């Protein structure tokens, strides 16, 4: 079985759709989570959405480590 991850399963919304929302409204990941509800349940989509906002990727054939919605500030 081939792995393919392309949506937030908790809200049943594709990364493509979520990233489109973020780009069209110029939202940060935290703002997107507040508006759409992604990343607020199990949290597995956070790393993929963060990567997608950086690279434009909307589908992944590899696992990313789970990340918190807000990363600690680096000093």
Biopython code that builds the backbone (N, CA, C, O; Angstrom):
import numpy as np
from Bio.PDB.StructureBuilder import StructureBuilder

atoms = [
    (1, "UNK", "N", (0.842, -1.172, 0.000)),
    (1, "UNK", "CA", (0.000, 0.000, 0.000)),
    (1, "UNK", "C", (0.894, 1.244, 0.000)),
    (1, "UNK", "O", (1.842, 1.339, 0.779)),
    (2, "UNK", "N", (0.581, 2.184, -0.875)),
    (2, "UNK", "CA", (1.356, 3.416, -0.980)),
    (2, "UNK", "C", (0.755, 4.478, -0.062)),
    (2, "UNK", "O", (-0.463, 4.637, 0.018)),
    (3, "UNK", "N", (1.623, 5.191, 0.619)),
    (3, "UNK", "CA", (1.217, 6.251, 1.532)),
    (3, "UNK", "C", (0.943, 7.533, 0.755)),
    (3, "UNK", "O", (1.757, 7.927, -0.080)),
    (4, "UNK", "N", (-0.187, 8.193, 1.012)),
    (4, "UNK", "CA", (-0.476, 9.486, 0.416)),
    (4, "UNK", "C", (-1.279, 10.313, 1.411)),
    (4, "UNK", "O", (-2.381, 9.930, 1.804)),
    (5, "UNK", "N", (-0.720, 11.444, 1.812)),
    (5, "UNK", "CA", (-1.345, 12.307, 2.811)),
    (5, "UNK", "C", (-1.605, 13.646, 2.135)),
    (5, "UNK", "O", (-0.674, 14.338, 1.724)),
    (6, "UNK", "N", (-2.884, 14.004, 2.024)),
    (6, "UNK", "CA", (-3.212, 15.239, 1.317)),
    (6, "UNK", "C", (-4.365, 16.016, 1.947)),
    (6, "UNK", "O", (-4.933, 16.911, 1.319)),
    (7, "UNK", "N", (-4.711, 15.671, 3.194)),
    (7, "UNK", "CA", (-5.792, 16.420, 3.822)),
    (7, "UNK", "C", (-5.730, 16.328, 5.335)),
    (7, "UNK", "O", (-5.080, 15.453, 5.907)),
    (8, "UNK", "N", (-6.426, 17.259, 5.960)),
    (8, "UNK", "CA", (-6.662, 17.207, 7.400)),
    (8, "UNK", "C", (-7.864, 16.283, 7.578)),
    (8, "UNK", "O", (-8.976, 16.618, 7.168)),
    (9, "UNK", "N", (-7.644, 15.139, 8.180)),
    (9, "UNK", "CA", (-8.708, 14.153, 8.309)),
    (9, "UNK", "C", (-9.748, 14.555, 9.345)),
    (9, "UNK", "O", (-10.905, 14.147, 9.248)),
    (10, "UNK", "N", (-9.355, 15.342, 10.325)),
    (10, "UNK", "CA", (-10.311, 15.743, 11.373)),
    (10, "UNK", "C", (-11.420, 16.641, 10.833)),
    (10, "UNK", "O", (-12.570, 16.547, 11.263)),
    (11, "UNK", "N", (-11.064, 17.518, 9.884)),
    (11, "UNK", "CA", (-12.090, 18.395, 9.301)),
    (11, "UNK", "C", (-12.410, 18.013, 7.860)),
    (11, "UNK", "O", (-13.220, 18.672, 7.207)),
    (12, "UNK", "N", (-11.778, 16.951, 7.362)),
    (12, "UNK", "CA", (-12.007, 16.419, 6.015)),
    (12, "UNK", "C", (-11.837, 17.496, 4.936)),
    (12, "UNK", "O", (-12.689, 17.661, 4.063)),
    (13, "UNK", "N", (-10.732, 18.212, 5.016)),
    (13, "UNK", "CA", (-10.427, 19.304, 4.082)),
    (13, "UNK", "C", (-9.041, 19.068, 3.498)),
    (13, "UNK", "O", (-8.099, 18.784, 4.237)),
    (14, "UNK", "N", (-8.908, 19.183, 2.182)),
    (14, "UNK", "CA", (-7.609, 18.939, 1.552)),
    (14, "UNK", "C", (-6.620, 20.037, 1.901)),
    (14, "UNK", "O", (-7.001, 21.173, 2.182)),
    (15, "UNK", "N", (-5.338, 19.678, 1.879)),
    (15, "UNK", "CA", (-4.293, 20.674, 2.099)),
    (15, "UNK", "C", (-4.354, 21.737, 1.008)),
    (15, "UNK", "O", (-4.119, 22.916, 1.272)),
    (16, "UNK", "N", (-4.671, 21.320, -0.222)),
    (16, "UNK", "CA", (-4.764, 22.275, -1.323)),
    (16, "UNK", "C", (-5.801, 23.356, -1.012)),
    (16, "UNK", "O", (-5.539, 24.544, -1.197)),
    (17, "UNK", "N", (-6.957, 22.947, -0.548)),
    (17, "UNK", "CA", (-8.013, 23.891, -0.209)),
    (17, "UNK", "C", (-7.614, 24.784, 0.962)),
    (17, "UNK", "O", (-7.849, 25.992, 0.942)),
    (18, "UNK", "N", (-7.015, 24.182, 1.969)),
    (18, "UNK", "CA", (-6.599, 24.957, 3.148)),
    (18, "UNK", "C", (-5.496, 25.951, 2.796)),
    (18, "UNK", "O", (-5.513, 27.091, 3.259)),
    (19, "UNK", "N", (-4.547, 25.522, 1.987)),
    (19, "UNK", "CA", (-3.462, 26.431, 1.591)),
    (19, "UNK", "C", (-3.986, 27.540, 0.692)),
    (19, "UNK", "O", (-3.502, 28.669, 0.770)),
    (20, "UNK", "N", (-4.960, 27.247, -0.157)),
    (20, "UNK", "CA", (-5.593, 28.288, -0.967)),
    (20, "UNK", "C", (-6.252, 29.333, -0.074)),
    (20, "UNK", "O", (-6.133, 30.534, -0.319)),
    (21, "UNK", "N", (-6.946, 28.868, 0.962)),
    (21, "UNK", "CA", (-7.576, 29.800, 1.909)),
    (21, "UNK", "C", (-6.526, 30.681, 2.570)),
    (21, "UNK", "O", (-6.703, 31.894, 2.684)),
    (22, "UNK", "N", (-5.437, 30.066, 3.002)),
    (22, "UNK", "CA", (-4.378, 30.811, 3.687)),
    (22, "UNK", "C", (-3.756, 31.850, 2.763)),
    (22, "UNK", "O", (-3.539, 32.993, 3.165)),
    (23, "UNK", "N", (-3.474, 31.459, 1.538)),
    (23, "UNK", "CA", (-2.841, 32.391, 0.591)),
    (23, "UNK", "C", (-3.777, 33.525, 0.193)),
    (23, "UNK", "O", (-3.363, 34.682, 0.136)),
    (24, "UNK", "N", (-5.030, 33.199, -0.081)),
    (24, "UNK", "CA", (-5.962, 34.228, -0.548)),
    (24, "UNK", "C", (-6.257, 35.271, 0.533)),
    (24, "UNK", "O", (-6.526, 36.431, 0.220)),
    (25, "UNK", "N", (-6.206, 34.865, 1.790)),
    (25, "UNK", "CA", (-6.467, 35.796, 2.887)),
    (25, "UNK", "C", (-5.191, 36.212, 3.616)),
    (25, "UNK", "O", (-5.243, 36.917, 4.624)),
    (26, "UNK", "N", (-4.031, 35.764, 3.089)),
    (26, "UNK", "CA", (-2.733, 36.082, 3.695)),
    (26, "UNK", "C", (-2.700, 35.681, 5.176)),
    (26, "UNK", "O", (-2.321, 36.477, 6.036)),
    (27, "UNK", "N", (-3.104, 34.429, 5.460)),
    (27, "UNK", "CA", (-3.184, 33.930, 6.833)),
    (27, "UNK", "C", (-1.915, 33.195, 7.237)),
    (27, "UNK", "O", (-1.286, 32.524, 6.418)),
    (28, "UNK", "N", (-1.553, 33.325, 8.477)),
    (28, "UNK", "CA", (-0.510, 32.485, 9.059)),
    (28, "UNK", "C", (-1.129, 31.119, 9.354)),
    (28, "UNK", "O", (-2.342, 30.944, 9.242)),
    (29, "UNK", "N", (-0.306, 30.170, 9.723)),
    (29, "UNK", "CA", (-0.823, 28.848, 10.070)),
    (29, "UNK", "C", (-1.773, 28.935, 11.266)),
    (29, "UNK", "O", (-2.823, 28.292, 11.268)),
    (30, "UNK", "N", (-1.419, 29.716, 12.270)),
    (30, "UNK", "CA", (-2.293, 29.850, 13.445)),
    (30, "UNK", "C", (-3.622, 30.500, 13.078)),
    (30, "UNK", "O", (-4.669, 30.091, 13.581)),
    (31, "UNK", "N", (-3.594, 31.499, 12.215)),
    (31, "UNK", "CA", (-4.833, 32.139, 11.769)),
    (31, "UNK", "C", (-5.681, 31.178, 10.954)),
    (31, "UNK", "O", (-6.904, 31.157, 11.090)),
    (32, "UNK", "N", (-5.035, 30.379, 10.106)),
    (32, "UNK", "CA", (-5.758, 29.371, 9.333)),
    (32, "UNK", "C", (-6.430, 28.368, 10.263)),
    (32, "UNK", "O", (-7.585, 27.996, 10.057)),
    (33, "UNK", "N", (-5.707, 27.938, 11.277)),
    (33, "UNK", "CA", (-6.275, 26.991, 12.249)),
    (33, "UNK", "C", (-7.499, 27.593, 12.940)),
    (33, "UNK", "O", (-8.515, 26.918, 13.105)),
    (34, "UNK", "N", (-7.403, 28.849, 13.339)),
    (34, "UNK", "CA", (-8.540, 29.510, 13.993)),
    (34, "UNK", "C", (-9.736, 29.620, 13.052)),
    (34, "UNK", "O", (-10.879, 29.427, 13.466)),
    (35, "UNK", "N", (-9.467, 29.931, 11.785)),
    (35, "UNK", "CA", (-10.542, 30.137, 10.820)),
    (35, "UNK", "C", (-11.144, 28.827, 10.327)),
    (35, "UNK", "O", (-12.366, 28.696, 10.259)),
    (36, "UNK", "N", (-10.301, 27.857, 9.982)),
    (36, "UNK", "CA", (-10.785, 26.618, 9.353)),
    (36, "UNK", "C", (-10.945, 25.456, 10.331)),
    (36, "UNK", "O", (-11.703, 24.525, 10.060)),
    (37, "UNK", "N", (-10.248, 25.497, 11.452)),
    (37, "UNK", "CA", (-10.340, 24.405, 12.420)),
    (37, "UNK", "C", (-9.276, 23.338, 12.254)),
    (37, "UNK", "O", (-9.226, 22.393, 13.043)),
    (38, "UNK", "N", (-8.420, 23.466, 11.242)),
    (38, "UNK", "CA", (-7.361, 22.470, 11.046)),
    (38, "UNK", "C", (-6.294, 22.624, 12.125)),
    (38, "UNK", "O", (-6.007, 23.731, 12.580)),
    (39, "UNK", "N", (-5.715, 21.501, 12.523)),
    (39, "UNK", "CA", (-4.652, 21.525, 13.517)),
    (39, "UNK", "C", (-5.128, 21.636, 14.951)),
    (39, "UNK", "O", (-4.309, 21.629, 15.870)),
    (40, "UNK", "N", (-6.413, 21.736, 15.163)),
    (40, "UNK", "CA", (-6.949, 21.939, 16.515)),
    (40, "UNK", "C", (-7.444, 20.652, 17.167)),
    (40, "UNK", "O", (-7.824, 20.660, 18.338)),
    (41, "UNK", "N", (-7.444, 19.560, 16.432)),
    (41, "UNK", "CA", (-7.962, 18.304, 16.972)),
    (41, "UNK", "C", (-6.789, 17.362, 17.263)),
    (41, "UNK", "O", (-6.172, 17.466, 18.323)),
    (42, "UNK", "N", (-6.477, 16.463, 16.358)),
    (42, "UNK", "CA", (-5.373, 15.524, 16.614)),
    (42, "UNK", "C", (-4.007, 16.166, 16.365)),
    (42, "UNK", "O", (-3.015, 15.767, 16.976)),
    (43, "UNK", "N", (-3.949, 17.161, 15.468)),
    (43, "UNK", "CA", (-2.715, 17.897, 15.229)),
    (43, "UNK", "C", (-1.759, 17.306, 14.205)),
    (43, "UNK", "O", (-0.709, 17.893, 13.943)),
    (44, "UNK", "N", (-2.092, 16.160, 13.617)),
    (44, "UNK", "CA", (-1.158, 15.541, 12.669)),
    (44, "UNK", "C", (-0.982, 16.365, 11.395)),
    (44, "UNK", "O", (0.041, 16.228, 10.724)),
    (45, "UNK", "N", (-1.939, 17.208, 11.044)),
    (45, "UNK", "CA", (-1.835, 17.990, 9.805)),
    (45, "UNK", "C", (-0.905, 19.196, 9.937)),
    (45, "UNK", "O", (-0.491, 19.759, 8.924)),
    (46, "UNK", "N", (-0.575, 19.595, 11.138)),
    (46, "UNK", "CA", (0.185, 20.830, 11.351)),
    (46, "UNK", "C", (1.505, 20.834, 10.584)),
    (46, "UNK", "O", (1.801, 21.798, 9.878)),
    (47, "UNK", "N", (2.284, 19.794, 10.706)),
    (47, "UNK", "CA", (3.589, 19.744, 10.034)),
    (47, "UNK", "C", (3.431, 19.801, 8.519)),
    (47, "UNK", "O", (4.236, 20.428, 7.831)),
    (48, "UNK", "N", (2.386, 19.143, 7.997)),
    (48, "UNK", "CA", (2.157, 19.140, 6.548)),
    (48, "UNK", "C", (1.710, 20.512, 6.060)),
    (48, "UNK", "O", (2.151, 20.976, 5.009)),
    (49, "UNK", "N", (0.841, 21.155, 6.817)),
    (49, "UNK", "CA", (0.400, 22.491, 6.431)),
    (49, "UNK", "C", (1.551, 23.494, 6.530)),
    (49, "UNK", "O", (1.697, 24.364, 5.672)),
    (50, "UNK", "N", (2.352, 23.370, 7.561)),
    (50, "UNK", "CA", (3.511, 24.259, 7.695)),
    (50, "UNK", "C", (4.447, 24.076, 6.496)),
    (50, "UNK", "O", (4.915, 25.053, 5.911)),
    (51, "UNK", "N", (4.713, 22.825, 6.140)),
    (51, "UNK", "CA", (5.561, 22.539, 4.983)),
    (51, "UNK", "C", (4.920, 23.061, 3.701)),
    (51, "UNK", "O", (5.600, 23.635, 2.851)),
    (52, "UNK", "N", (3.615, 22.862, 3.565)),
    (52, "UNK", "CA", (2.907, 23.336, 2.382)),
    (52, "UNK", "C", (2.950, 24.846, 2.240)),
    (52, "UNK", "O", (3.088, 25.357, 1.128)),
    (53, "UNK", "N", (2.834, 25.564, 3.335)),
    (53, "UNK", "CA", (2.923, 27.020, 3.276)),
    (53, "UNK", "C", (4.315, 27.465, 2.841)),
    (53, "UNK", "O", (4.464, 28.499, 2.191)),
    (54, "UNK", "N", (5.327, 26.692, 3.195)),
    (54, "UNK", "CA", (6.703, 27.040, 2.835)),
    (54, "UNK", "C", (7.042, 26.641, 1.401)),
    (54, "UNK", "O", (7.766, 27.362, 0.715)),
    (55, "UNK", "N", (6.527, 25.501, 0.942)),
    (55, "UNK", "CA", (6.974, 24.934, -0.336)),
    (55, "UNK", "C", (5.904, 24.879, -1.421)),
    (55, "UNK", "O", (6.228, 24.743, -2.600)),
    (56, "UNK", "N", (4.641, 24.984, -1.038)),
    (56, "UNK", "CA", (3.559, 24.833, -2.005)),
    (56, "UNK", "C", (3.088, 23.396, -2.177)),
    (56, "UNK", "O", (2.135, 23.148, -2.917)),
    (57, "UNK", "N", (3.733, 22.450, -1.513)),
    (57, "UNK", "CA", (3.326, 21.040, -1.611)),
    (57, "UNK", "C", (1.927, 20.856, -1.019)),
    (57, "UNK", "O", (1.596, 21.454, 0.005)),
    (58, "UNK", "N", (1.116, 20.032, -1.665)),
    (58, "UNK", "CA", (-0.229, 19.760, -1.156)),
    (58, "UNK", "C", (-0.486, 18.275, -0.930)),
    (58, "UNK", "O", (-1.560, 17.899, -0.461)),
    (59, "UNK", "N", (0.473, 17.439, -1.253)),
    (59, "UNK", "CA", (0.361, 16.003, -1.038)),
    (59, "UNK", "C", (1.722, 15.436, -0.696)),
    (59, "UNK", "O", (2.744, 15.897, -1.204)),
    (60, "UNK", "N", (1.732, 14.444, 0.159)),
    (60, "UNK", "CA", (2.990, 13.921, 0.686)),
    (60, "UNK", "C", (2.962, 12.404, 0.682)),
    (60, "UNK", "O", (1.965, 11.787, 1.056)),
    (61, "UNK", "N", (4.078, 11.805, 0.251)),
    (61, "UNK", "CA", (4.186, 10.347, 0.270)),
    (61, "UNK", "C", (5.162, 9.895, 1.348)),
    (61, "UNK", "O", (5.763, 8.825, 1.256)),
    (62, "UNK", "N", (5.305, 10.732, 2.369)),
    (62, "UNK", "CA", (6.186, 10.419, 3.497)),
    (62, "UNK", "C", (5.601, 11.023, 4.771)),
    (62, "UNK", "O", (4.843, 11.992, 4.733)),
    (63, "UNK", "N", (5.971, 10.427, 5.890)),
    (63, "UNK", "CA", (5.494, 10.905, 7.185)),
    (63, "UNK", "C", (6.398, 12.018, 7.703)),
    (63, "UNK", "O", (7.621, 11.951, 7.580)),
    (64, "UNK", "N", (5.785, 13.024, 8.273)),
    (64, "UNK", "CA", (6.518, 14.076, 8.964)),
    (64, "UNK", "C", (6.273, 13.910, 10.458)),
    (64, "UNK", "O", (5.205, 13.450, 10.861)),
    (65, "UNK", "N", (7.242, 14.276, 11.280)),
    (65, "UNK", "CA", (7.012, 14.203, 12.726)),
    (65, "UNK", "C", (5.906, 15.173, 13.134)),
    (65, "UNK", "O", (5.772, 16.254, 12.560)),
    (66, "UNK", "N", (5.137, 14.786, 14.104)),
    (66, "UNK", "CA", (4.066, 15.639, 14.601)),
    (66, "UNK", "C", (4.681, 16.887, 15.227)),
    (66, "UNK", "O", (5.672, 16.803, 15.952)),
    (67, "UNK", "N", (4.087, 18.048, 14.941)),
    (67, "UNK", "CA", (4.580, 19.323, 15.464)),
    (67, "UNK", "C", (3.449, 20.048, 16.178)),
    (67, "UNK", "O", (2.279, 19.868, 15.841)),
    (68, "UNK", "N", (3.799, 20.869, 17.167)),
    (68, "UNK", "CA", (2.763, 21.690, 17.797)),
    (68, "UNK", "C", (2.329, 22.796, 16.841)),
    (68, "UNK", "O", (3.085, 23.180, 15.949)),
    (69, "UNK", "N", (1.134, 23.300, 17.021)),
    (69, "UNK", "CA", (0.637, 24.374, 16.174)),
    (69, "UNK", "C", (1.548, 25.590, 16.274)),
    (69, "UNK", "O", (1.921, 26.179, 15.259)),
    (70, "UNK", "N", (1.897, 25.956, 17.474)),
    (70, "UNK", "CA", (2.809, 27.084, 17.662)),
    (70, "UNK", "C", (4.153, 26.534, 18.091)),
    (70, "UNK", "O", (4.253, 25.829, 19.095)),
    (71, "UNK", "N", (5.183, 26.857, 17.332)),
    (71, "UNK", "CA", (6.532, 26.440, 17.706)),
    (71, "UNK", "C", (7.093, 27.416, 18.724)),
    (71, "UNK", "O", (6.816, 28.613, 18.648)),
    (72, "UNK", "N", (7.877, 26.927, 19.676)),
    (72, "UNK", "CA", (8.487, 27.838, 20.653)),
    (72, "UNK", "C", (9.390, 28.836, 19.958)),
    (72, "UNK", "O", (10.041, 28.512, 18.965)),
    (73, "UNK", "N", (9.427, 30.042, 20.480)),
    (73, "UNK", "CA", (10.292, 31.071, 19.896)),
    (73, "UNK", "C", (11.746, 30.750, 20.154)),
    (73, "UNK", "O", (12.117, 30.302, 21.239)),
    (74, "UNK", "N", (12.563, 30.984, 19.144)),
    (74, "UNK", "CA", (13.997, 30.757, 19.262)),
    (74, "UNK", "C", (14.655, 32.074, 19.627)),
    (74, "UNK", "O", (14.429, 33.100, 18.985)),
    (75, "UNK", "N", (15.466, 32.027, 20.660)),
    (75, "UNK", "CA", (16.143, 33.252, 21.095)),
    (75, "UNK", "C", (17.564, 33.285, 20.613)),
    (75, "UNK", "O", (18.287, 34.243, 20.886)),
]
sb = StructureBuilder()
sb.init_structure("model")
sb.init_model(0)
sb.init_chain("A")
sb.init_seg("    ")
for serial, (resi, resn, name, xyz) in enumerate(atoms, 1):
    if name == "N":
        sb.init_residue(resn, " ", resi, " ")
    sb.init_atom(name, np.array(xyz, "f"), 0.0, 1.0, " ", f" {name:<3s}", serial, name[0])
structure = sb.get_structure()
